[in-house]
Amino acid sequence: MADRIDEALLERARRSLRRRDPVLGDVIRRVGACGLRRRGDPYRYLVRSVLFQQITGAAGSAIEKRLHAAYGGRVPAPAQLRVAETETLRGAGLSRQKIESLRAIATAFDERSLDARRLARLPDDAVVEAVTVVRGVGEWTAHMLLMFSLGRPDVLPVGDYGVRKAARDLYGLADLPKRKELETLGEAWRPYRSIAAWYLWRSIELAAP
């Protein structure tokens, strides 16, 4: 089975990244320990991702609380969510598009075309392929799932604006790097590209006034 993110791996990653990339190494030195941690099972992670898509964190949290309140204070199970009344979901503040996405995710898990144990055994590319066939789940969400739910240490979220912006600023690029350019830059970070991405996000905070 592939490595999963834990404290020992994070420490190995920090040492490796500092040795192989002095630019990122300076960020690591300034930031300190890596705070990348796993956050829940794949079903709950995908549901939460849809709730927070294209809105502020505060708005997403408010919708999440209302949805949980409608189901006894917890995330509705797949079998519940796939048949949830539209009025209930609209009452939580969900748009038609998000309702359709949530039902698609719930149906996939209820019918076991997506399954937490199976996803945990699949290689990264196969996870991306499996989840992006579901309505409302794109490559970026799949990459975040790999990093934050499945704990995969070597994921490079090539479509993430924050990672691209940080790479441009740190490495003096003329523009935001496209996929191939970022992948080439990230070769030095293998097999810890998830940890490198986390430090790239933190570098934006360091640069903020």
LINRARA-V529848 format. One record per helix or strand of 3 or more residues. SS is the DSSP state (@ for helix, = for strand). FROM is the first residue (numbers start at 0). LEN is the number of residues. If there is no record, write none. Layout:
SS&FROM&LEN + SS&FROM&LEN
This chain:
@&6&14 + @&21&10 + @&41&11 + @&56&13 + @&77&4 + @&85&6 + @&95&15 + @&115&6 + @&123&8 + @&138&10 + @&160&11 + @&178&11 + @&192&15
